[in-house]
Amino acid sequence: MPPDIPAAKRAGLPVDLERLTAEGDGWLSGEERYALKMHGVCAQGQPGVFMIRVRTSGVLDADAARGLGLLVRILAVRHA
């Protein structure tokens, strides 16, 4: 059964992120996967690997780039 896209948009992000971090994405329903994608988080082909999209309005100044880099380093260490 395909995900109910309008319902997923209305529901916001009903995903347990702590469980997603601990267990990976095997338990996600189609609607939950779509909700994550709508918020810029896309599951990849490798188990437990996600792509995060960041919107920048077309411009990313040096301070914002450094802040984004810091966030990436923190998350990489936290989940290594």
Buried (B, 14 or more C-beta within 10 A) or exposed (E): EEBEEEEBEEBEEEBEEEEBEEEBBEEBEEBBBBBBBBEEBEBEEEEBEBEEEEEEEEEEEEEEEEEEEEEEEEEEEEEE
